[in-house]
């Protein structure tokens, strides 16, 4: 009983040493550096990266970017994105060389995905703390044996896991946005922008509700975004939106000092159920409905 009580207290209380804020905090993480989704006409990967960097710096918002090195083989000029990111003082992490799903490869292939990406990230990070890993597709392993093998590999290579406790499907808007820009459909673009920001707001409220149901408090939320063209266009408005909602911003490392993320900080330990939704289901508690992805996203500004 004493051990169980201590465990419950740890999860429902902020970690010792964390600065206790009266405002909830978000740690921004951005996947798929240096390329994500389609490019709108007249846009470049470097311009997208620089727009996002500028918004983060102007808002004094920390963020960590997660790299897929294979993208540079397809688009060599995109390597500049990583240089710009590092020169701006923003940290990087490993997202696997080619963004492969753990459930669709062996543990040995998983380690190769990690290892092949490391020289690129280490070279750009210039001594920074880059040993953070974000699972592609957030797939941590449906098979328990493979999941445990992957965690053992991460632990042996000195990684911590970048969890996700807030997201709103931003990735689903970038291809429709590129199509709408190509068609110069201003009404459709405005609709995508409204829907994107509305989803961000709704999912932030939902994440807080889930955390309060599970832990009776706010946790430091780890937000998943992507290096897409619409993300770049709307990043200043997103930061302003979160601040109007009462959020402050923090780094991934600071956020994951909260005991909720203990299994992510130490992959050698037993895996925890990922995500707030999964933990609610495991606890037999109701899961609030999520925001729908863009309505008929495949048809918005579809080829005529």
C-alpha angles and dihedrals in degrees: 000000000000092000092048092050091050091050091050091048091051093053095045096046129064115255118271110264096025115128104246110227125195087218125066114250135220128203110206118217122181121203134202102038124204100018134020131171127328125332118237114230111280093017127114134199090241093052091050091051093047092049091053092045091050092051092049093048093045090051093043088235122154118221139170123217124211119216135219104189095193089073090071091059089059096039109023094180089062090074086085088070091067092047091050091047094052094043088055088060094250117141127234136214140190120269096170125275097267104012094254121175112245090220090061100052142047125263089251091054089048090056090048089054089054097043096046091055096048102079091052094049094042091050094052097038091060096210097326125139100270102150096110120117130205115195111234110245085006086271107157095172128289090208109072093216093053092044091053092045091052091049091050089052091050091049093048091052093048100250133151120204122244104222125201121225099156131039139140107194096264089160091067094064101055101076093046089048092054090051093049092050089051089053093042088231101163095177092054091047091052090050092051090050092051092047093047094052093042090053091049091053095045094048092049089055090046093050091052091049092051092048092050091049092050103036107012091239146057116279124202099272120223108213122206117214134157135226094252134143095247090046087056093048094049103034095101090050092046093054090048091048093054091048091051087052090057101259128140123197132242139171125271091245093052093046094052093054084082110102090238086076098045095117090050093052091051113039088179088071123079114285120259124215104273122237134011093267092055092049092050091052091047089052091050092243125139117265114220114234116265127230113269118248115248108310110256089351091176091058101045106112089346118176111284 
